[in-house]
Amino acid sequence: MPESEPELTANLTQITESPSELENYLFLLRKAIGLEFNDRSAPSPSQLPHRVMVRVELELLKSGALTSARILKSTGFKRLDDAVYRAALAASPYPEPPSAKAGGNRFEVELIFAPKRF
């Protein structure tokens, strides 16, 4: 019978959040922007010729208050990008960011818009 390995214990300090913790937070950010996205001047997803993605960068304080937002990757539709930007501003304050996030409190949020297919 093989000898069992000794149990190792150590005190670990978490310095960054786990990927799932970050993914959960990004979901909350997407949801907050989506709830504010009701701009009638933006094209309806059904009017889009194909699936498009916008990437917006949010810089947040520890409280979740927005200090800056900018479009990093455009959909190619200015009215849609502008509506996403306005929704990002209107969604502040966001939930408090996870503590000790590597890279500070900047988050890249991707939103995908797709035409309905029947």
N, C-alpha and C positions, 0 to 999 in steps of 0.2 A: 504494500500500500504506500503510495507516494506521500512524502512528508508535505503537510499543508504549508502554503506560503504565509509568512507573517502578515498580519493586517497592518497596512500603513495608514497612518492618520497624519494630517497636517492642517495647520490653520492657513486657509487661503483667503486672500482679499480679492474681491471682484473689482477689477478696474474698468471694465467695459461691460456693457449689457450683452446678453446672449443674442444671437441672430434672431431668434423668435421674439425676443423682447423688442428689438428694433423693428421687426416686421409688424408686430402688433401696434407699435406707436405710429408707424407710417400709415397703417390702415386707419387709425384715428384721425390722422391729418387729412388723408384722402376723403374720409367721411365728412369732416368739418367743411372742407372746401366744397364737396358735392352738395351739402345742405344749403350752401349759400349760392350755388350756381343755378340761378333762375332767371338769367338775363335773356329777355326776349329778343335782344338785338343780335345775339349769337345764332349761328345757324343751328337748326335742329339736327341731332344726330341722323335722323332719317334723310336729311338733305345732303349728307356727306357722300362723296362718291366711293369712299373706301375707309377702312379703319385708320384712325390717326391717333397719335400720342403726343401729349405735351408734358414736358418736365419743368417743374417750377422749384426754385430753391427758396426755402424759408429760413430766415435767421431768427431765432427765438431767444428771449430771456428765460431764466430759470423758472419764472412764473408762467411761461407760455405766451407772454405778450410778444407780438410780432415786431421786430425791429427793421426788417427789410424783406422784400420778396422780389424775385426776378424770374423771367422765363429763360430757362437754359436751352430748351429745345422746343422750337415752334411746331405747331401742327401744320403750318403752311396756310392757315386761315386766320388772318389778322383779327377779325371780329371774335373768333373763338378764343384765341390767345388772350385778347383783351378782357373777355368775359371771365376767363379762368383767373387772370391776374386780379381783377376786381373781387372775385369770390375769395381769393386767398387773403386779400386785405380785410374783407368783411368778416371772415371767419375768426379773426383774432378777438379775444385771446384763445389760444389753443390749449389743450390739456398740457400739464407740466411735462417737460421732456424727461426721459429716463436720466437718472443721475450718472455722472462720470462718463458721458458719451465721448468716445474718442473723436477728436476733430471739432470739439465745441458743440454748439447748439445750432448747427446748420444741417438742414435736412433736404434731400432731393425727393420730391414727390412726383410720381408719374400718374397721369390720368389718361385713360384710353376712351375714345369716343368711336363708336362703330354704328354704321347704318343698320337698321333692322332688316333682316332678311326673312322672307316668308316662303 
